[in-house]
Amino acid sequence: MELFQLTAHELAEMLKKNEISAEEITRSVFERIHAVEDQVRAYVTVTEEAAYQKARGIDGEKREGKGAGPLAGIPAGLKDNFCTRGVRTTCSSRMLENFVPPYSATVVEKLAAAGAVFTGKLNMDEFAMGSSTETSAFFQTRNPWNLDCVPGGSSGGAAAAVAAGEAVYALGSDTGGSIRQPASFCGIVGLKPTYGLVSRFGLVAFASSLDQIGPLTKDVRDCALVLNAIAGHDPLDSTSVPGPVPDYTSYLASDIKGVKVGVPREFFGEGLDPGVKEVVQAAVNQLAQLGAVVEECSFPHAEYALPCYYIIAPAEASSNLARYDGVRYGFRATPEKGGNYDLLEMYMRTRSEGFGPEVKRRIMLGTYALSSGYYDAYYLKALKLRTLIKQDFNRLFDQFDVVVSPTSPTPPFRFGEKAGNPLVMYLSDVYTIPVNLAGIPALSLPCGFVEGLPVGLQIMAPAFGEGTLLKVAHAFEQSKPYHLARPRLKGEAAEKGLAHAREMSRGGK
């Protein structure tokens, strides 16, 4: 197996034994990028020279006998909405196409301190608004499992890069499912942590009360390692929660006997693809075979989560994106030669030309919901519904350790299939959105295939229950190793992994 196909913990072990160098790993990943990027198109910006420089520095430190952490020398990609000092941060928008931040996000600083080798910035839906990475202002990223299908969104570039071996792991952001849904579509692990566990300082804001940063990885152990590196209090983020951070790898056990698992019936009803339903139901049965106590339960306000989200998120977005006016930074519309804009016209043309259609749609929705006379009818009512959804989760977690559901109601869909109908597209996140409204953690991991395309199982836990999430996910992964399957690109022999995973789905070991 090539180095780019291995996990971070496997590569770290080889580095520790001096079997390979950080530079060799980096070279393997960049050779992979050069080989398949024309097919996948995951990267907006590649930082190859800086990556080699960092890798050689890690190798030098090792030769001097300095200790190296589990992520030292491991190549990682960053979604293009994390500020990175000296490297442009575009949010896949014309508005920030040439924006080079003078500082880095806290998570970037933490990973850099842990020795991460950054490969570049990854494509996304514009300002993280979308479920397919089709709203990027630059280009579409393709799903490595089927290049005619979307990789999910908005962290589609990050998920596709990890699945295709163009990064060993990546960081994404999750406002309504933007880590978990693309992780599901690309057959990898994606974690949305508890709101406040990971600093959002330096993340370009979409909806501040919903945004959270998390890892996209090839397996659950890597997910725990990355969470170890990025979690913890940050005085630069007023919503960051003080308190100790455990070693999340200590939760990775294979025994989940007695763990109580709730299965909300509302997540298995109308709108769920029959193939996805069958695969996820088999995964739930597997949890029971591993000793978990599985029971059906009810999430009575589930149907209100989607409309509630599409009031709150656009309302916050309309406020956050007001800063892009062409005055302070970013794109500014300029008149044709000899022409002049007054201030108001410059504002209007800048925002009209700088933002794409989906961003404009959400700004208008949010502005309308917050406007005088409609605030009580829409925004305030949505906030009350959000409280009811939180109370639903609280009741569930009084009875269960975790709650499970499909991550997405469908397998990856084809380009253009939903792009013309925003309401249908919004339904892609129907099972992930409640988690963001409640601020709790949730994880998606591969649980099978439908017609050769990955399907994700979503596991949800109470606030700061990441350890329980990882424990259950790891136990499932060890019993059904779908994460070992790799997509095939440019005729490479990856069918072995997929065949193995399919064998697992038929009950083999």
C-alpha positions as CSV (number, residue, x, y, z in Angstrom):
1,M,0.0,0.0,0.0
2,E,1.3,3.5,-0.9
3,L,2.1,5.9,1.9
4,F,-0.7,8.3,0.9
5,Q,-3.2,5.6,1.5
6,L,-2.2,5.0,5.2
7,T,-3.8,6.6,8.2
8,A,-2.0,9.2,10.4
9,H,-1.5,6.8,13.2
10,E,0.0,4.2,10.9
11,L,2.4,6.8,9.4
12,A,3.3,8.1,12.9
13,E,4.3,4.6,14.0
14,M,6.5,4.2,10.9
15,L,8.1,7.6,11.6
16,K,8.7,6.6,15.2
17,K,10.5,3.5,14.1
18,N,12.5,5.5,11.5
19,E,11.2,3.3,8.7
20,I,10.3,6.4,6.7
21,S,10.8,10.2,6.9
22,A,8.3,13.0,6.9
23,E,9.7,14.2,3.6
24,E,9.0,10.8,2.0
25,I,5.4,10.9,3.3
26,T,5.0,14.5,2.0
27,R,6.4,13.4,-1.4
28,S,4.0,10.5,-1.6
29,V,1.0,12.8,-0.9
30,F,2.1,15.5,-3.4
31,E,2.8,12.9,-6.1
32,R,-0.8,11.7,-5.5
33,I,-2.1,15.2,-5.8
34,H,-0.2,15.7,-9.1
35,A,-1.6,12.3,-10.3
36,V,-5.3,12.7,-9.5
37,E,-6.1,16.4,-8.9
38,D,-7.2,16.9,-12.4
39,Q,-9.9,14.3,-11.8
40,V,-10.9,15.3,-8.2
41,R,-10.2,19.0,-8.1
42,A,-10.1,19.3,-4.3
43,Y,-7.6,22.1,-3.9
44,V,-8.0,25.8,-4.3
45,T,-4.5,26.5,-3.3
46,V,-1.6,24.0,-3.0
47,T,1.3,24.9,-0.6
48,E,3.9,22.4,-1.8
49,E,7.1,24.4,-1.1
50,A,6.1,25.3,2.5
51,A,5.0,21.7,3.1
52,Y,8.4,20.3,2.1
53,Q,10.1,22.9,4.2
54,K,8.0,21.9,7.2
55,A,8.6,18.2,6.6
56,R,12.4,18.6,6.4
57,G,12.2,20.6,9.6
58,I,10.4,17.7,11.3
59,D,13.0,15.2,10.1
60,G,15.8,17.5,11.3
61,E,14.2,17.7,14.8
62,K,14.0,13.9,14.9
63,R,17.6,13.6,14.1
64,E,18.4,15.9,17.0
65,G,16.4,13.6,19.2
66,K,13.5,16.0,19.8
67,G,10.3,14.3,20.6
68,A,7.6,14.3,18.0
69,G,3.8,14.1,18.5
70,P,1.5,11.7,16.7
71,L,0.7,14.3,14.0
72,A,4.2,15.5,13.4
73,G,5.2,15.2,9.8
74,I,1.7,14.1,8.7
75,P,0.3,16.0,5.7
76,A,-3.1,17.7,6.3
77,G,-5.4,19.8,4.2
78,L,-7.5,22.8,5.4
79,K,-10.9,23.9,4.2
80,D,-10.5,27.3,2.6
81,N,-12.4,29.2,5.3
82,F,-9.6,28.9,8.0
83,C,-7.4,32.0,8.1
84,T,-3.8,31.1,7.3
85,R,-1.1,33.7,7.7
86,G,0.5,34.4,4.4
87,V,-1.7,32.0,2.4
88,R,-4.9,33.2,0.7
89,T,-8.2,32.3,2.3
90,T,-11.0,32.5,-0.3
91,C,-14.0,30.8,1.1
92,S,-14.4,29.7,-2.5
93,S,-15.8,33.2,-3.2
94,R,-14.9,36.0,-5.6
95,M,-15.4,38.3,-2.7
96,L,-12.3,36.9,-1.0
97,E,-10.4,35.6,-4.0
98,N,-7.2,37.5,-3.3
99,F,-7.5,37.8,0.5
100,V,-4.3,36.9,2.4
101,P,-4.9,37.0,6.2
102,P,-2.2,38.5,8.4
103,Y,-2.9,35.8,11.1
104,S,-3.8,32.1,11.4
105,A,-6.8,30.5,13.0
106,T,-6.3,28.9,16.5
107,V,-6.8,25.4,15.1
108,V,-4.2,26.1,12.4
109,E,-1.7,27.3,15.0
110,K,-2.4,24.2,17.2
111,L,-1.9,21.8,14.3
112,A,1.3,23.6,13.2
113,A,2.6,23.4,16.8
114,A,1.8,19.6,16.7
115,G,4.0,19.3,13.6
116,A,1.4,19.1,10.9
117,V,2.5,19.5,7.3
118,F,-0.1,21.6,5.5
119,T,-0.7,20.6,1.9
120,G,-3.0,23.5,1.0
121,K,-6.5,25.0,1.1
122,L,-9.5,22.9,0.0
123,N,-12.5,23.7,-2.1
124,M,-15.9,24.3,-0.5
125,D,-19.4,25.7,-1.2
126,E,-19.1,29.5,-1.2
127,F,-18.9,30.8,2.4
128,A,-19.9,27.2,3.5
129,M,-23.4,27.6,2.0
130,G,-24.3,24.4,0.2
131,S,-24.5,20.6,0.3
132,S,-22.6,19.6,-2.8
133,T,-19.6,22.0,-3.3
134,E,-21.4,23.1,-6.5
135,T,-21.7,26.7,-5.2
136,S,-18.0,27.2,-5.2
137,A,-17.2,30.3,-7.3
138,F,-14.1,28.5,-8.8
139,F,-14.9,24.9,-9.8
140,Q,-16.7,21.8,-8.7
141,T,-15.0,19.1,-6.7
142,R,-15.8,15.6,-7.7
143,N,-16.5,12.5,-5.6
144,P,-13.6,10.1,-5.9
145,W,-16.0,7.1,-5.7
146,N,-17.8,8.3,-8.8
147,L,-16.6,11.4,-10.6
148,D,-20.1,12.1,-11.9
149,C,-21.3,12.6,-8.4
150,V,-20.9,15.4,-5.9
151,P,-18.6,14.9,-2.8
152,G,-21.2,16.6,-0.5
153,G,-20.8,20.0,1.1
154,S,-19.8,22.3,2.2
155,S,-16.5,20.6,3.2
156,G,-16.6,18.6,-0.1
157,G,-13.0,19.5,-1.1
158,A,-11.7,18.3,2.3
159,A,-13.7,15.0,2.2
160,A,-12.7,14.3,-1.4
161,A,-9.0,15.0,-0.7
162,V,-8.9,12.6,2.2
163,A,-10.8,9.9,0.4
164,A,-8.6,10.2,-2.7
165,G,-5.3,10.2,-0.7
166,E,-4.6,13.8,-1.5
167,A,-4.3,14.5,2.3
168,V,-3.9,12.1,5.2
169,Y,-6.6,14.1,7.1
170,A,-8.3,17.5,6.9
171,L,-10.1,20.1,8.9
172,G,-13.6,21.2,7.9
173,S,-16.3,23.3,9.4
174,D,-19.8,22.2,10.2
175,T,-22.8,24.6,10.4
176,G,-25.6,22.2,9.5
177,G,-23.8,19.0,8.6
178,S,-20.9,20.3,6.4
179,I,-18.4,17.8,7.9
180,R,-20.6,14.8,8.4
181,Q,-22.6,14.8,5.1
182,P,-19.5,15.0,2.8
183,A,-17.7,12.4,5.1
184,S,-20.7,10.1,4.4
185,F,-20.6,10.8,0.7
186,C,-16.9,10.1,0.4
187,G,-16.7,7.1,2.8
188,I,-14.6,8.6,5.6
189,V,-15.0,9.6,9.2
190,G,-16.2,13.2,10.0
191,L,-16.7,14.6,13.5
192,K,-18.7,17.7,14.5
193,P,-17.5,18.4,18.1
194,T,-19.6,20.0,20.9
195,Y,-20.1,23.8,20.4
196,G,-17.4,25.5,22.4
197,L,-14.9,22.5,22.6
198,V,-12.9,23.7,19.6
199,S,-12.0,27.4,19.1
200,R,-13.6,29.1,16.2
201,F,-11.1,32.0,16.2
202,G,-9.9,32.5,12.7
203,L,-12.8,30.6,11.1
204,V,-14.6,32.9,8.6
205,A,-18.0,33.0,10.1
206,F,-21.2,31.8,8.4
207,A,-23.7,31.4,11.3
208,S,-21.8,32.0,14.6
209,S,-24.1,30.1,16.9
210,L,-24.0,27.0,14.7
211,D,-20.4,26.9,13.2
212,Q,-18.0,24.3,14.6
213,I,-14.6,23.0,13.4
214,G,-13.8,19.3,13.2
215,P,-11.7,16.6,11.6
216,L,-12.2,14.5,8.5
217,T,-10.1,11.3,8.7
218,K,-9.7,7.9,7.3
219,D,-10.6,6.1,10.5
220,V,-11.8,6.7,14.1
221,R,-8.4,6.6,15.7
222,D,-7.1,9.4,13.5
223,C,-10.3,11.4,14.4
224,A,-9.4,11.0,18.1
225,L,-5.8,12.1,17.5
226,V,-6.8,15.2,15.6
227,L,-9.4,16.1,18.2
228,N,-6.7,15.8,20.9
229,A,-4.7,18.4,19.0
230,I,-7.4,21.0,18.3
231,A,-9.7,20.8,21.4
232,G,-9.3,23.1,24.4
233,H,-10.1,26.6,25.7
234,D,-9.0,29.6,23.7
235,P,-9.2,33.1,25.3
236,L,-9.5,34.6,21.8
237,D,-12.9,32.9,21.3
238,S,-15.6,34.1,23.8
239,T,-17.7,30.9,23.2
240,S,-14.8,28.6,23.9
241,V,-15.4,26.5,27.0
242,P,-12.7,26.3,29.7
243,G,-11.9,22.9,31.2
244,P,-9.5,20.0,30.8
245,V,-9.4,18.0,27.6
246,P,-9.1,14.2,27.9
247,D,-7.0,12.0,25.8
248,Y,-9.7,10.9,23.3
249,T,-7.7,7.9,22.2
250,S,-8.3,6.4,25.6
251,Y,-11.9,5.8,24.7
252,L,-11.2,3.6,21.7
253,A,-12.4,0.3,23.0
254,S,-14.0,-2.6,21.1
255,D,-16.4,-3.5,23.9
256,I,-19.7,-1.6,23.9
257,K,-21.8,-4.1,25.9
258,G,-24.6,-2.4,27.7
259,V,-24.3,0.9,25.9
260,K,-27.8,2.2,25.3
261,V,-28.5,3.2,21.7
262,G,-31.6,5.1,20.7
263,V,-33.0,5.0,17.2
264,P,-35.5,7.8,16.5
265,R,-38.3,6.5,14.2
266,E,-38.7,10.0,12.7
267,F,-35.2,9.6,11.0
268,F,-36.3,6.4,9.2
269,G,-39.5,7.6,7.5
270,E,-40.5,9.4,4.4
271,G,-37.7,10.7,2.2
272,L,-35.1,8.1,3.2
273,D,-33.7,6.2,0.2
274,P,-34.6,2.5,0.6
275,G,-31.0,1.4,-0.1
276,V,-29.6,3.8,2.6
277,K,-32.3,2.6,5.0
278,E,-31.3,-1.0,4.5
279,V,-27.6,-0.3,5.0
280,V,-28.1,1.9,8.1
281,Q,-30.5,-0.6,9.6
282,A,-27.9,-3.3,9.2
283,A,-25.4,-1.1,11.0
284,V,-27.8,-0.6,13.9
285,N,-28.3,-4.4,14.0
286,Q,-24.5,-4.8,14.2
287,L,-24.3,-2.5,17.2
288,A,-26.9,-4.8,18.9
289,Q,-24.7,-7.8,18.0
290,L,-21.8,-6.1,19.7
291,G,-23.7,-5.9,22.9
292,A,-25.3,-2.5,22.8
293,V,-28.9,-2.2,24.0
294,V,-30.8,-0.8,21.0
295,E,-34.3,0.6,21.3
296,E,-36.6,2.6,19.1
297,C,-37.4,6.1,20.4
298,S,-39.1,9.3,19.3
299,F,-37.8,12.8,18.3
300,P,-41.1,14.7,18.2
301,H,-39.8,18.0,16.9
302,A,-37.5,16.6,14.2
303,E,-39.7,17.9,11.4
304,Y,-39.2,21.5,12.6
305,A,-35.4,21.4,12.6
306,L,-35.0,22.1,8.9
307,P,-37.2,25.2,8.7
308,C,-35.9,26.4,12.1
309,Y,-32.3,26.2,10.7
310,Y,-33.2,28.0,7.5
311,I,-34.4,31.0,9.5
312,I,-31.6,31.1,12.1
313,A,-28.6,30.3,9.8
314,P,-29.4,32.9,7.1
315,A,-30.3,35.5,9.8
316,E,-26.8,35.1,11.3
317,A,-25.2,35.0,7.8
318,S,-26.9,38.2,6.8
319,S,-25.2,39.9,9.7
320,N,-21.8,38.2,9.4
321,L,-21.5,38.9,5.7
322,A,-22.5,42.6,6.0
323,R,-18.7,43.2,6.5
324,Y,-18.0,42.5,2.8
325,D,-18.8,45.9,1.4
326,G,-15.7,46.6,-0.7
327,V,-14.4,49.2,1.8
328,R,-12.3,47.3,4.3
329,Y,-11.0,44.3,2.4
330,G,-11.8,41.8,-0.3
331,F,-13.4,42.4,-3.7
332,R,-14.5,45.9,-4.7
333,A,-16.4,46.6,-7.9
334,T,-14.8,49.1,-10.1
335,P,-16.5,51.2,-12.8
336,E,-15.6,51.1,-16.5
337,K,-13.0,53.6,-17.6
338,G,-14.3,57.1,-17.2
339,G,-17.1,56.1,-14.9
340,N,-17.7,56.8,-11.3
341,Y,-19.6,55.1,-8.5
342,D,-21.0,56.9,-5.5
343,L,-20.7,55.1,-2.2
344,L,-24.1,53.4,-2.3
345,E,-23.7,52.2,-5.9
346,M,-20.2,50.9,-5.0
347,Y,-21.7,48.9,-2.1
348,M,-24.5,47.5,-4.3
349,R,-22.3,46.5,-7.2
350,T,-19.6,45.0,-4.9
351,R,-22.0,42.7,-3.2
352,S,-23.9,41.9,-6.4
353,E,-20.7,41.0,-8.3
354,G,-18.8,39.5,-5.4
355,F,-21.4,37.0,-4.0
356,G,-22.8,34.0,-5.8
357,P,-26.5,33.1,-6.1
358,E,-26.8,30.9,-3.1
359,V,-25.1,33.4,-0.8
360,K,-27.4,36.2,-2.1
361,R,-30.4,34.0,-1.5
362,R,-29.5,33.3,2.1
363,I,-28.6,37.0,2.8
364,M,-32.0,38.0,1.5
365,L,-33.8,35.3,3.6
366,G,-31.9,36.3,6.7
367,T,-32.5,40.0,6.2
368,Y,-36.2,39.4,5.7
369,A,-36.4,37.3,8.8
370,L,-34.8,40.0,10.9
371,S,-36.6,42.9,9.5
372,S,-39.0,45.0,11.5
373,G,-42.5,43.4,11.6
374,Y,-41.2,39.9,10.8
375,Y,-38.7,39.3,13.6
376,D,-41.4,37.9,16.0
377,A,-43.1,35.9,13.3
378,Y,-40.0,34.1,12.0
379,Y,-36.7,34.6,13.9
380,L,-38.1,34.6,17.5
381,K,-40.3,31.6,16.6
382,A,-37.3,29.7,15.2
383,L,-35.4,30.4,18.5
384,K,-38.3,28.9,20.4
385,L,-38.3,25.8,18.2
386,R,-34.6,25.5,18.7
387,T,-35.2,25.3,22.5
388,L,-37.8,22.5,21.9
389,I,-35.3,20.6,19.8
390,K,-32.7,20.9,22.5
391,Q,-35.2,19.6,25.0
392,D,-35.9,16.6,22.8
393,F,-32.2,15.7,22.8
394,N,-32.1,16.2,26.6
395,R,-34.9,13.7,27.0
396,L,-33.3,11.2,24.7
397,F,-30.0,11.4,26.5
398,D,-31.7,10.8,29.8
399,Q,-32.5,7.3,28.4
400,F,-29.7,6.6,26.0
401,D,-25.9,7.0,25.8
402,V,-26.0,7.7,22.1
403,V,-28.6,8.2,19.3
404,V,-28.1,7.0,15.8
405,S,-29.5,7.8,12.4
406,P,-28.5,7.9,8.7
407,T,-26.1,10.8,8.0
408,S,-27.8,11.7,4.7
409,P,-31.2,10.5,3.3
410,T,-29.6,9.6,0.0
411,P,-26.3,8.3,-1.4
412,P,-24.1,10.8,-3.3
413,F,-26.2,12.4,-6.1
414,R,-25.1,13.5,-9.6
415,F,-24.0,17.0,-10.5
416,G,-27.0,19.2,-11.3
417,E,-29.5,16.8,-9.9
418,K,-30.5,19.1,-7.1
419,A,-28.8,22.3,-8.0
420,G,-31.9,23.8,-9.6
421,N,-34.1,23.3,-6.6
422,P,-32.8,24.8,-3.4
423,L,-35.5,23.2,-1.2
424,V,-34.6,19.7,-2.4
425,M,-30.9,20.5,-1.9
426,Y,-31.6,21.7,1.7
427,L,-33.1,18.3,2.5
428,S,-29.7,16.7,2.2
429,D,-28.9,18.0,5.7
430,V,-32.2,17.0,7.3
431,Y,-30.6,14.5,9.7
432,T,-27.5,16.5,10.5
433,I,-29.1,20.0,11.2
434,P,-30.7,19.1,14.6
435,V,-27.3,18.4,16.1
436,N,-26.0,22.0,15.3
437,L,-29.2,23.5,16.7
438,A,-28.6,21.7,20.0
439,G,-24.8,22.3,20.0
440,I,-24.1,18.6,20.7
441,P,-21.4,16.4,19.1
442,A,-22.0,13.9,16.3
443,L,-19.9,11.7,14.1
444,S,-20.4,10.1,10.7
445,L,-18.6,6.9,9.8
446,P,-18.8,4.5,6.8
447,C,-21.3,1.8,7.3
448,G,-21.8,0.2,3.8
449,F,-22.4,0.9,0.2
450,V,-25.4,1.5,-2.2
451,E,-24.5,0.7,-5.8
452,G,-20.9,1.2,-5.1
453,L,-21.3,4.6,-3.3
454,P,-20.6,5.1,0.4
455,V,-23.3,5.4,3.1
456,G,-22.7,7.0,6.5
457,L,-24.0,6.2,10.0
458,Q,-24.5,9.2,12.2
459,I,-23.9,8.8,15.9
460,M,-25.0,11.6,18.3
461,A,-24.1,12.1,22.0
462,P,-24.8,14.6,24.8
463,A,-22.6,17.7,25.0
464,F,-19.0,16.8,25.6
465,G,-19.7,13.2,25.0
466,E,-17.1,12.9,22.2
467,G,-15.5,10.0,24.2
468,T,-18.6,7.9,24.0
469,L,-19.1,8.8,20.3
470,L,-15.6,7.6,19.5
471,K,-16.0,4.5,21.6
472,V,-19.1,3.3,19.8
473,A,-17.8,4.3,16.4
474,H,-14.5,2.5,17.0
475,A,-16.2,-0.7,18.1
476,F,-18.4,-0.7,14.9
477,E,-15.4,0.1,12.7
478,Q,-13.4,-2.8,14.1
479,S,-16.2,-5.2,13.4
480,K,-17.2,-3.8,10.0
481,P,-14.1,-2.2,8.4
482,Y,-15.7,-0.3,5.6
483,H,-13.1,2.4,6.2
484,L,-10.5,0.2,4.6
485,A,-12.2,0.5,1.2
486,R,-10.6,3.0,-1.2
487,P,-12.0,4.6,-4.3
488,R,-10.4,3.8,-7.6
489,L,-9.0,6.6,-9.7
490,K,-7.1,6.4,-13.0
491,G,-7.3,2.6,-13.2
492,E,-5.5,1.9,-10.0
493,A,-6.2,-1.5,-8.2
494,A,-8.3,-0.4,-5.3
495,E,-11.1,-3.0,-5.8
496,K,-9.5,-5.3,-3.2
497,G,-10.4,-2.9,-0.4
498,L,-13.9,-2.4,-1.7
499,A,-14.4,-6.2,-2.1
500,H,-13.3,-6.7,1.4
501,A,-15.7,-4.1,2.7
502,R,-18.6,-5.7,0.7
503,E,-17.7,-9.0,2.3
504,M,-18.0,-7.3,5.7
505,S,-21.5,-6.1,4.7
506,R,-22.6,-9.7,4.1
507,G,-21.6,-10.6,7.6
508,G,-18.1,-12.0,7.1
509,K,-15.1,-11.2,9.3
